[in-house]
Amino acid sequence: MKRRTSSPGFIAVALPLSKIAVDYEMKNDDQQVDDTFLRSHPNHTRYVITELLQSDLHKIIISHQPLSPDHIKVFLYQILRGLKYLHSARILHRDIKPGNLLVNSNCVLKICDFGLARVEEPDTSKHMTQEVVTQYYRAPEILMGAKHYTAAVDVWSVGCIFGELLGRRILFQAQNPVQQLELIMELLGTPSLEDMKYACEGARSHILRRAPKPPSLSALYTLSSQATHEVVHLLCQMLVFDPDKRISVVDALAHPYLDEEEMHKFIAEQLNTSRVPLCINPQSAAFKSFASSTVAHPSELPPSPHQWESPRLVVRR
């Protein structure tokens, strides 16, 4: 990746076409997805010209900048709205994390980095790679070796970020995937067999061999003085073991915690427009072109030797 000097307010980045195709096809005027356009160069290099946003959510979280309840609500609303836009076209981002959420000085947030994105696989018999999502934000079904998953993996990531915004620290921070799952169970308790229906046999056996743990969701109230009943209620619906029971972005946006009308008005004012689209038109020529492309259906990485299959699996308490 190469950066070049550009006009004020924009930055030019040279990237492989496979990396930028999703961003380019998803371009729209106002959505919470990073706007891009392409510019050719005489040497046939393609440059991505993107709006310059001053920071990202990771830098804001670790800074000393105070975050009010309205800050957190506005950021969460925009993440969910951006994902509603993507999920309406069955697009999984698969790497939602604070560093991939760009923010400007007006608190406008945009989702970026679609290097791991793909269209949701309707055929459950086809395996999808587990080499996705930064570990701290990785959904339990992926941690437990699920061969197929849905847009619910993005919602789990948002739940982790929501908790991180409240506590100003990573919610589940472990050294490896097995320990990551252990931390999740410390909060959610031991999952039932029904909750583990997508897990591989090795992961199920590992969990069933361990003493059952009760849930300790009340600990979420200790994240921050801003962790009200409404906040914790929404957070608990995002952080659910079973992806089929996890809240969708559409239902999350309708939660009482998020006053969608008020949030929509605020974002429209920041963008100087009354039009803030929340879905992709699947009948549009741009979407049909994208949906039939190799970018939308990438060759998934082959599964790596999975930690659950090792007979010497040891987890330190």
C-alpha positions as CSV (number, residue, x, y, z in Angstrom):
1,M,0.0,0.0,0.0
2,K,1.4,3.4,-1.0
3,R,0.1,6.8,0.1
4,R,0.5,9.9,-2.1
5,T,0.0,13.6,-1.4
6,S,-3.5,14.7,-2.5
7,S,-5.8,17.6,-2.3
8,P,-6.7,19.0,1.1
9,G,-9.3,16.8,2.8
10,F,-8.5,13.8,0.6
11,I,-5.9,11.1,0.6
12,A,-4.7,8.9,-2.3
13,V,-3.8,5.3,-1.7
14,A,-2.5,2.8,-4.2
15,L,-3.9,-0.7,-3.5
16,P,-4.5,-3.9,-5.4
17,L,-7.8,-3.9,-7.3
18,S,-9.0,-7.0,-5.3
19,K,-8.7,-5.0,-2.1
20,I,-10.6,-2.0,-3.3
21,A,-13.4,-3.5,-5.3
22,V,-15.8,-4.0,-2.5
23,D,-15.3,-0.4,-1.3
24,Y,-15.8,0.9,-4.8
25,E,-18.9,-1.1,-5.6
26,M,-20.5,0.0,-2.3
27,K,-20.0,3.7,-3.0
28,N,-23.1,5.8,-2.2
29,D,-23.6,9.5,-1.4
30,D,-24.3,9.5,2.3
31,Q,-24.1,6.0,3.9
32,Q,-21.8,5.2,6.8
33,V,-19.5,3.2,4.5
34,D,-16.2,4.8,3.5
35,D,-16.8,6.8,0.2
36,T,-14.2,6.1,-2.5
37,F,-13.6,6.8,-6.2
38,L,-10.9,5.6,-8.6
39,R,-8.4,7.6,-10.5
40,S,-6.3,6.1,-13.2
41,H,-2.6,6.9,-13.6
42,P,-0.5,6.7,-16.9
43,N,1.5,3.8,-15.5
44,H,-1.8,1.9,-15.0
45,T,-1.7,2.1,-11.2
46,R,-5.2,2.6,-9.8
47,Y,-5.5,5.1,-7.0
48,V,-8.3,5.1,-4.4
49,I,-9.3,8.7,-3.5
50,T,-11.0,8.7,-0.1
51,E,-12.3,11.4,2.2
52,L,-9.8,12.2,4.9
53,L,-11.2,11.5,8.4
54,Q,-9.0,12.7,11.2
55,S,-9.1,9.7,13.5
56,D,-10.5,6.3,14.2
57,L,-12.5,4.8,17.1
58,H,-9.5,3.0,18.6
59,K,-7.5,6.2,19.0
60,I,-10.5,7.9,20.6
61,I,-11.1,5.0,23.0
62,I,-7.5,5.0,24.3
63,S,-7.3,8.8,24.4
64,H,-8.1,11.0,27.4
65,Q,-11.0,12.5,25.5
66,P,-14.1,12.2,27.7
67,L,-16.9,10.2,26.1
68,S,-20.4,11.4,27.0
69,P,-23.5,9.1,26.8
70,D,-24.4,11.0,23.6
71,H,-21.0,10.3,22.1
72,I,-21.4,6.5,22.7
73,K,-24.9,6.5,21.4
74,V,-24.0,8.4,18.2
75,F,-21.1,6.2,17.5
76,L,-23.1,3.0,18.1
77,Y,-26.0,4.2,15.9
78,Q,-23.7,4.9,13.0
79,I,-21.9,1.5,13.2
80,L,-25.3,-0.2,13.2
81,R,-26.6,1.9,10.4
82,G,-23.6,1.2,8.2
83,L,-24.0,-2.5,8.9
84,K,-27.7,-2.3,8.1
85,Y,-26.7,-0.9,4.7
86,L,-24.2,-3.8,4.1
87,H,-26.4,-6.6,5.5
88,S,-29.3,-5.4,3.4
89,A,-27.2,-6.7,0.5
90,R,-26.1,-9.8,2.4
91,I,-22.6,-8.5,2.7
92,L,-20.5,-9.6,5.7
93,H,-17.8,-7.2,6.7
94,R,-15.9,-9.8,8.9
95,D,-13.5,-7.4,10.5
96,I,-15.5,-4.9,12.5
97,K,-13.1,-3.3,15.1
98,P,-12.4,0.2,16.4
99,G,-9.4,0.7,14.1
100,N,-11.7,0.1,11.0
101,L,-14.2,2.8,12.1
102,L,-13.1,6.2,10.9
103,V,-14.3,9.3,12.7
104,N,-14.1,13.0,11.9
105,S,-14.2,16.1,14.1
106,N,-18.0,16.2,13.8
107,C,-18.3,12.7,15.2
108,V,-19.3,11.3,11.8
109,L,-18.2,7.7,11.6
110,K,-17.6,5.5,8.6
111,I,-16.8,1.9,8.2
112,C,-13.7,1.1,6.2
113,D,-11.3,-1.8,5.2
114,F,-13.3,-4.4,3.3
115,G,-10.4,-6.7,2.7
116,L,-12.2,-9.6,4.4
117,A,-15.8,-8.8,3.2
118,R,-17.9,-11.1,1.1
119,V,-21.5,-11.9,0.3
120,E,-23.2,-14.2,2.7
121,E,-23.0,-17.8,1.6
122,P,-26.5,-19.2,1.3
123,D,-25.3,-22.8,0.9
124,T,-24.7,-24.0,4.5
125,S,-22.7,-27.0,3.2
126,K,-20.0,-24.7,1.8
127,H,-17.3,-24.0,4.3
128,M,-16.3,-20.4,5.1
129,T,-12.9,-19.5,6.4
130,Q,-12.3,-19.0,10.1
131,E,-9.4,-16.8,9.4
132,V,-11.5,-13.6,9.8
133,V,-12.2,-10.9,12.4
134,T,-9.5,-9.7,14.8
135,Q,-9.5,-12.1,17.8
136,Y,-10.8,-9.7,20.4
137,Y,-14.0,-9.1,18.3
138,R,-14.4,-12.6,17.0
139,A,-17.8,-14.3,17.5
140,P,-17.9,-17.5,19.6
141,E,-19.2,-19.6,16.7
142,I,-16.0,-18.8,14.8
143,L,-13.8,-19.3,17.8
144,M,-15.5,-22.7,18.2
145,G,-14.7,-23.8,14.7
146,A,-18.0,-23.2,12.8
147,K,-17.6,-24.0,9.2
148,H,-20.4,-21.6,8.2
149,Y,-21.7,-18.4,9.7
150,T,-23.9,-15.4,9.0
151,A,-24.0,-11.6,9.4
152,A,-24.5,-12.3,13.2
153,V,-20.7,-12.3,13.4
154,D,-20.6,-8.6,12.7
155,V,-23.2,-7.9,15.4
156,W,-21.0,-9.7,18.0
157,S,-18.1,-7.4,17.0
158,V,-20.4,-4.4,17.5
159,G,-21.3,-5.7,21.0
160,C,-17.6,-6.0,21.9
161,I,-17.0,-2.4,20.7
162,F,-20.1,-1.1,22.6
163,G,-18.6,-2.6,25.8
164,E,-15.2,-1.1,24.9
165,L,-16.7,2.3,24.5
166,L,-18.3,2.1,27.9
167,G,-15.3,0.7,29.8
168,R,-12.5,2.3,27.7
169,R,-10.8,-1.1,27.5
170,I,-11.1,-4.2,25.4
171,L,-14.0,-6.3,26.6
172,F,-12.4,-9.7,25.9
173,Q,-8.6,-9.6,25.6
174,A,-6.9,-13.0,25.5
175,Q,-3.7,-14.3,24.2
176,N,-5.2,-17.0,22.0
177,P,-8.6,-18.1,20.6
178,V,-9.2,-20.8,23.3
179,Q,-8.5,-18.3,26.1
180,Q,-10.7,-15.8,24.2
181,L,-13.6,-18.3,24.5
182,E,-12.8,-18.8,28.2
183,L,-13.2,-15.0,28.8
184,I,-16.5,-15.0,27.0
185,M,-17.8,-17.8,29.2
186,E,-16.7,-16.0,32.3
187,L,-19.4,-13.4,31.3
188,L,-22.0,-15.4,29.5
189,G,-21.7,-18.7,31.4
190,T,-21.3,-22.1,29.9
191,P,-23.3,-22.4,26.7
192,S,-26.0,-25.2,26.2
193,L,-25.7,-27.8,23.6
194,E,-28.3,-25.9,21.5
195,D,-26.1,-22.8,21.7
196,M,-23.1,-24.8,20.5
197,K,-24.9,-26.4,17.5
198,Y,-22.5,-24.8,15.0
199,A,-19.4,-25.6,17.0
200,C,-16.9,-28.3,15.9
201,E,-16.9,-31.5,18.0
202,G,-13.5,-30.7,19.6
203,A,-14.8,-27.4,20.9
204,R,-18.0,-28.9,22.3
205,S,-16.0,-31.7,24.0
206,H,-13.6,-29.2,25.5
207,I,-16.4,-27.1,27.0
208,L,-18.4,-30.1,28.3
209,R,-15.3,-31.4,30.1
210,R,-15.1,-28.3,32.2
211,A,-17.2,-27.4,35.2
212,P,-20.3,-25.4,34.3
213,K,-20.1,-21.7,34.8
214,P,-23.1,-19.5,35.6
215,P,-23.6,-16.2,33.7
216,S,-22.4,-13.0,35.3
217,L,-24.0,-10.4,33.1
218,S,-24.5,-8.1,36.0
219,A,-20.8,-7.4,35.7
220,L,-21.7,-5.3,32.6
221,Y,-23.1,-2.6,35.0
222,T,-19.6,-2.1,36.3
223,L,-18.2,-1.1,33.0
224,S,-19.2,2.5,33.4
225,S,-21.6,4.8,35.2
226,Q,-23.2,5.1,31.8
227,A,-24.2,1.4,31.8
228,T,-27.9,2.0,32.4
229,H,-30.6,-0.7,32.2
230,E,-31.3,0.1,28.6
231,V,-27.6,0.0,27.7
232,V,-27.0,-3.3,29.3
233,H,-30.2,-4.8,27.9
234,L,-29.0,-3.9,24.3
235,L,-25.5,-5.1,25.0
236,C,-26.7,-8.4,26.3
237,Q,-28.8,-9.0,23.2
238,M,-25.7,-8.4,21.0
239,L,-23.4,-10.7,23.2
240,V,-25.4,-13.9,22.7
241,F,-23.6,-17.3,22.2
242,D,-26.1,-18.6,19.7
243,P,-25.9,-16.5,16.5
244,D,-29.6,-17.4,15.7
245,K,-30.7,-15.7,19.0
246,R,-28.4,-12.7,18.6
247,I,-30.1,-9.4,17.8
248,S,-30.0,-8.2,14.2
249,V,-28.8,-4.7,13.2
250,V,-32.4,-3.8,12.2
251,D,-33.8,-4.8,15.6
252,A,-30.8,-3.1,17.4
253,L,-31.6,0.2,15.6
254,A,-35.2,-0.1,16.9
255,H,-34.1,-0.6,20.5
256,P,-35.3,2.1,23.0
257,Y,-31.7,3.0,23.8
258,L,-31.3,4.4,20.3
259,D,-33.7,7.2,19.4
260,E,-33.4,6.6,15.7
261,E,-35.3,9.7,14.7
262,E,-33.1,11.9,16.9
263,M,-29.9,10.1,15.7
264,H,-31.0,10.3,12.0
265,K,-31.5,14.1,12.4
266,F,-28.1,14.6,14.0
267,I,-26.3,12.7,11.2
268,A,-28.2,14.4,8.5
269,E,-27.2,17.8,9.9
270,Q,-23.5,16.7,10.0
271,L,-23.7,15.5,6.4
272,N,-25.7,18.5,5.3
273,T,-28.4,16.3,3.7
274,S,-31.8,15.0,4.5
275,R,-31.1,11.8,2.6
276,V,-29.4,9.1,4.6
277,P,-30.0,5.7,2.9
278,L,-30.2,2.6,5.0
279,C,-30.2,-0.1,2.5
280,I,-28.8,-1.1,-0.9
281,N,-31.0,-1.6,-3.9
282,P,-30.4,-5.2,-4.9
283,Q,-32.0,-4.5,-8.3
284,S,-29.4,-1.8,-9.2
285,A,-26.9,-2.4,-11.9
286,A,-24.0,-1.6,-9.6
287,F,-25.1,-4.2,-7.0
288,K,-25.8,-6.9,-9.6
289,S,-22.3,-6.3,-11.0
290,F,-20.8,-6.6,-7.6
291,A,-22.8,-9.7,-6.5
292,S,-21.7,-11.7,-9.5
293,S,-18.0,-10.7,-9.1
294,T,-15.2,-12.8,-7.7
295,V,-14.8,-10.2,-5.0
296,A,-18.2,-10.9,-3.6
297,H,-17.5,-14.6,-3.6
298,P,-13.8,-14.8,-2.8
299,S,-11.8,-18.0,-2.6
300,E,-11.9,-18.7,1.1
301,L,-8.6,-19.4,2.9
302,P,-8.1,-23.1,3.5
303,P,-8.8,-24.0,7.1
304,S,-5.7,-23.9,9.3
305,P,-5.0,-26.8,11.8
306,H,-7.6,-26.0,14.4
307,Q,-6.7,-25.7,18.0
308,W,-9.7,-27.8,19.1
309,E,-8.5,-30.8,17.3
310,S,-5.2,-31.0,19.3
311,P,-5.2,-33.9,21.8
312,R,-2.8,-31.9,24.0
313,L,-5.1,-28.9,24.4
314,V,-4.3,-27.2,27.7
315,V,-5.8,-24.0,29.0
316,R,-4.3,-22.4,32.1
317,R,-6.7,-21.3,34.7
